[in-house]
């Protein structure tokens, strides 16, 4: 268990030059004499005493010889003062970032445990920057809008309707993915060999399917995480690569097992068909999105859940009973909900029909 370090950060920190001035007064020594003894120009010593110049490591060692105060004392004093100034500057940045932070669904992010609970908007802003791993909003804009780091994130959210909520959802997925450990690197061959096992998992849909799916994918070098939707970011799923690792992020937005599994195989299709260079967000419009690739991923998902040939065989019956739905599901190694969902989606049966086959998905 990691132990959190609690550090005391004083509100007021003095420049080490004040301590030097006090020590020289105690020694009844003026800056001119001290400068001669320490081998430094008098103007440098006066600048230090006024807090206008920093104590360097060389100076700290020279001060030690004259004052008999260890060099590390002077360096610690200087380091503490420098950190204090840096934190003061960061506090100003946080204050200036409050308007940016208000664009995010902060209350929902806190409710989901993505951000620490806090009372003031300043604290929420500080926690938000830490969540993104950014020191200021400019870094966030460069990453998610300007694509400055193209190897990490290859699409711009600048022209999406809700870039703030979407970026928060994407970031949470990345943090979840970091917690998953891969024993072996990604293998396309292994992932393809794993898909039939995942199809059988889909057909059985056991209670612990989420964990089983994660484990099967990890064994092929693919990370899968479950991230609930945020308000104004109605995403079904996303696919991207984190370095050399393919990464699937799912929401279970509609809470139906047929839609969940179709989305998974759709994302798997992106991995196998479209390589590392693209980022795919489902149900979100963005300039880099290509209909052709989305259709290819849809076709891939159709083939793995219920192929067009299998659907055609079912439709040839004209009408179908509940028992026949179960029989076809077993024959095609799929889940009855997949058959019902497909027939509903294509308009062959009303959405009120076959509801008993649909299993509710509550992702953890």
DAVENNOR-V11856 format. One record per backbone hydrogen bond with DSSP energy under -0.5 kcal/mol. NH is the residue of the N-H (numbers start at 1). CO is the residue of the C=O. E is the energy in kcal/mol with one decimal. If there is no record, write none. Layout:
{{NH CO E} {NH CO E}}
//
This chain:
{{4 2 -0.6} {6 4 -0.6} {7 5 -0.7} {9 7 -0.6} {10 8 -0.6} {18 15 -2.0} {19 15 -0.7} {20 16 -2.1} {21 17 -2.4} {22 18 -2.2} {23 19 -2.3} {24 20 -2.6} {25 21 -2.0} {26 22 -2.0} {27 23 -2.1} {28 25 -0.7} {29 24 -2.7} {34 30 -2.3} {35 31 -2.3} {36 32 -1.9} {37 33 -2.6} {38 34 -2.7} {39 35 -1.0} {40 35 -2.3} {44 41 -0.6} {45 41 -1.7} {46 42 -2.6} {47 43 -2.0} {48 44 -2.1} {49 45 -2.4} {50 46 -1.7} {51 48 -1.4} {52 47 -2.9} {53 47 -1.0} {56 54 -0.6} {60 56 -2.6} {61 57 -1.9} {62 58 -2.0} {63 59 -3.0} {64 60 -1.8} {65 61 -1.3} {66 62 -1.0} {67 63 -3.3} {68 64 -2.0} {70 68 -0.5} {73 70 -0.9} {74 70 -1.2} {75 71 -2.4} {76 72 -2.6} {77 73 -2.3} {78 74 -2.3} {79 75 -3.0} {80 76 -2.7} {81 77 -2.0} {82 78 -2.8} {83 79 -2.5} {84 80 -2.1} {85 81 -2.2} {86 82 -2.3} {87 83 -2.6} {88 84 -2.1} {89 85 -2.3} {90 86 -2.2} {91 87 -2.3} {92 88 -1.6} {93 89 -1.9} {94 90 -2.5} {95 91 -2.2} {96 92 -2.2} {97 93 -1.0} {97 94 -0.6} {98 95 -1.0} {101 97 -2.2} {102 98 -1.8} {103 100 -1.4} {104 101 -1.8} {106 104 -2.4} {109 105 -2.2} {110 106 -2.5} {111 107 -2.3} {112 108 -2.1} {113 110 -1.2} {114 109 -2.4} {115 109 -1.2} {124 120 -1.9} {125 121 -2.4} {126 122 -2.3} {127 123 -2.7} {128 124 -2.2} {129 125 -2.3} {130 126 -2.0} {131 127 -2.4} {132 128 -1.9} {133 129 -0.8} {134 129 -2.7} {139 136 -1.0} {140 136 -1.0} {141 137 -2.5} {142 138 -2.4} {143 139 -1.9} {144 140 -2.9} {145 141 -2.3} {146 141 -2.1} {148 142 -2.7} {150 148 -1.0} {152 149 -1.5} {153 149 -2.0} {157 144 -3.0} {160 157 -1.8} {163 160 -0.6} {166 162 -2.2} {167 163 -2.3} {168 164 -1.9} {169 165 -2.2} {170 166 -2.6} {171 167 -2.4} {172 168 -2.3} {173 169 -1.8} {174 170 -1.9} {175 171 -2.3} {176 172 -2.2} {177 173 -2.6} {178 174 -1.9} {179 175 -0.6} {179 176 -1.0} {180 177 -1.5} {187 220 -2.3} {191 187 -2.5} {192 188 -2.4} {193 189 -2.0} {194 190 -1.4} {195 191 -1.3} {196 192 -0.5} {197 194 -0.6} {198 194 -2.1} {199 195 -2.6} {200 196 -2.0} {201 197 -1.9} {202 198 -2.4} {203 199 -2.2} {204 200 -2.0} {205 201 -3.3} {209 206 -1.6} {212 208 -2.1} {213 209 -2.9} {214 210 -2.0} {215 211 -2.6} {216 212 -2.5} {217 213 -2.1} {218 214 -2.5} {219 215 -2.0} {220 216 -0.6} {220 217 -1.1} {221 218 -1.6} {222 217 -2.8} {223 246 -2.4} {225 248 -2.3} {227 225 -0.5} {227 250 -2.9} {230 233 -0.7} {233 230 -2.1} {235 233 -2.4} {236 282 -0.9} {238 249 -2.0} {239 280 -2.1} {240 247 -2.0} {242 245 -2.9} {243 241 -0.8} {245 242 -1.9} {246 244 -0.5} {247 240 -2.6} {248 223 -3.2} {249 238 -2.7} {250 225 -2.5} {251 236 -2.0} {252 236 -0.7} {255 252 -1.3} {257 359 -1.9} {260 256 -2.4} {261 257 -2.4} {262 258 -1.9} {263 259 -2.5} {264 260 -2.3} {265 261 -2.4} {266 262 -2.2} {267 263 -2.5} {268 264 -2.6} {269 265 -2.1} {270 266 -1.6} {271 267 -1.7} {272 268 -2.2} {273 269 -2.6} {274 270 -2.2} {275 271 -0.8} {280 239 -2.7} {281 279 -0.5} {282 237 -2.6} {282 280 -0.5} {284 281 -0.8} {289 286 -2.1} {294 290 -1.8} {295 291 -2.5} {296 292 -2.1} {297 293 -2.1} {298 294 -2.2} {299 295 -2.7} {300 296 -2.0} {301 297 -2.2} {302 298 -2.6} {303 299 -2.2} {304 300 -1.4} {305 301 -1.8} {306 302 -2.0} {311 307 -2.5} {312 308 -2.4} {313 309 -1.9} {314 310 -1.9} {315 311 -2.5} {316 312 -1.5} {317 314 -1.5} {318 315 -1.7} {319 317 -1.4} {325 321 -1.9} {326 322 -1.8} {327 323 -2.1} {328 324 -2.8} {329 325 -2.2} {330 326 -2.2} {331 327 -2.3} {332 328 -2.6} {333 330 -0.7} {334 329 -2.7} {338 335 -1.4} {339 335 -1.2} {340 336 -2.4} {341 337 -3.0} {342 338 -2.1} {343 339 -2.4} {344 340 -2.5} {345 341 -2.7} {346 342 -2.3} {347 344 -1.4} {348 343 -2.5} {349 343 -1.2} {353 350 -1.7} {355 352 -0.7} {357 354 -1.8} {358 355 -1.0} {361 255 -1.6} {362 360 -0.6} {363 361 -0.6}}
//
